[in-house]
Amino acid sequence: MKSISRRAIILVFLGFFLQPGLSRAFNPATHIFIAEKAFPGSTERLDLDYGSIAPDLALSVPDTASWETPFQDTHYNYIDLRPYARGSIQKAFARGWLTHNEAWGADHSAHKGYCGKTSLGYVIEKSQELVLWNPDLTADFAHYAIEVAVDLLVKGDDPGIGEKLLKADLFRSPQDRRLLARVLVWKERRTDWITLALVELSFRNLVGRYAMALALPSPMDKKAIVELGVELAREKYGIEVSPEELGEILEKAMALCRGDYREVIDCTVERIREHL
């Protein structure tokens, strides 16, 4: 078995649609949970949910694609799509999209500051605690362990969150991508239609695999997520890793977050509402 520092390359286990050099914040189920709390009366809930995770499609853009600044475009520059949205479906998607951003949305809480703390984001802070528990973990590996841990804890508050994620991924309206194309392709010329379509297809495929695992009843969900990590590590990198070890890391990450993740989510929702 390879050392844990080398096995950190299997961050596909916990952040499997991540591109090298970019860092996600919360995982998709937590983003949906936050969006639904921020917009409790929203119609077209499925597209609200998809909008809340869709900015991370930027992390599926390959280096060779004709899209130079996808993360900047989806997390900073074009975070408010509401002026361009037409009809209830696109408006719901735009509301979900708005909750995600790094400037003051959910990703800000994860990376930059939360509940009045400005030095570290919640995911960064907890990942450092996880590394203290096991110094052999890399910062990236710990980061994604915390993300998945929060998703699993959120599922305790909303047992249907995995199914919501799966439905949003499978059944989002084509109107959602048309809104993105209207802004990112036709108006701002950040990329082209083919690139956007292929990137979104790749993003949805990978999210779907994670969603199917998360949608299983507990404890099958956690077991499936761990098994997915083992499978992808073997398929993509030829690395053999123990499900028991991955499971232990995930259990510790959940223990670190269990006492305060709700407070962070509530503070995040309040800040989002203040910016609306």
Disulfide bonds with the S-S distance in Angstrom:
Cys115-Cys267 2.34
